[in-house]
Amino acid sequence: MATRKLSISVPPEVEEMIKAAAAEEGIPVSTWLAKAALEKAEAAAKYAAGLAAAEELVAESERVHGPISEDDRQRVRDFLREVGILDTDEWRTAG
């Protein structure tokens, strides 16, 4: 696989954590960082796809059954926060 050089800046404590993690896995820092970035990007893509699917389900449910009450929306938000799927600032209402 072709690679490109990338320069990043991190605080010293983060640098030490990265170096320690790479050493623990027995891989170069650049390889560890590339893997970490790829995992983060894949997780973000999965999250976005899941959010889009959830919004479509809500829209479909509302087309069939009418609007979801604000109380029910809040219960869902609370549940998603409780299980760690949703941060406080991440909620976007469908519709």
N, C-alpha and C positions, 0 to 999 in steps of 0.2 A: 504494500500500500504506500502510495506517495505521501510524504509528510511536508509540512510547512512550519517554519519557525514562527513562534508567537511570543511576544514579550508581555509579561504580566507583572503587576506590583501587588504584594500582599504584606500585611503586617508581620513582624518577626515571629510572633507566636503562631500564626497560621503557617508560615514557612516551616517551622519546626514540626508542626503536626503533619504537614504534607510529607516532609522528609521521613518522619518516623513511620507513617503509614506505608510509604513506598518501600522502605527498608523491610518492614514486616512482611510485605508480599514478595520481596526479593526482586523488585522491578525498578527501572529508572524512574526518577521523579516525573519526567516528561510523559512516560507511558502511564503512570498512575494518574496524572492530571488529565490526560486524554480520556482514559477510562471513566474518570469521575465526571468529566464534562459530558461525555456521551450518555452516561446513566442519567444525569440530570436532564439533559435534553429529551431523552426518551420518556422519562417520567412526566415532563411537562407536556409532551405531545399526547401521552395517554390521558393525562388529566384533562387536557383541552377536548379530546375526543369524548371522554366520559361526560364532561359538562355539556357538550353539544348534544349527546344522546339523551341526557337527562332533560335538557330543555325541550327537545323534540317530544319526549314522552309526556312532559307537562302540557305542551301545546296540544298534543293529540287528545289527552285526557280532557282538557278544557273544551276542545271542539265537540267532544262526545257528551261530557257531563256538565259543562258550564264552568265558570271560573272557580278556582281553588280559593278557599277563604284565607284571609290573612292569618288567622289563628293556625290553620293547617300549614301554611308556608313557614310560620315561625317555628312550629314543632319540628319541621324538617330541618330548618337551619340549626336549631338547637341540637338535634340528633347528629347532624353532620359535623358540627363543631365538637361534640362529645366524643365521637369516634376518631377525630383527628383528620377528617377528610377536608374540612372547610376551616380556613382562618377567618377571623372576624372581618377582615377587609376584602375577602374574596367573593362575597355573595353578589351575584347578579340575578335579579328577578327575571323570570321568563315573561315575555309578552309585554 
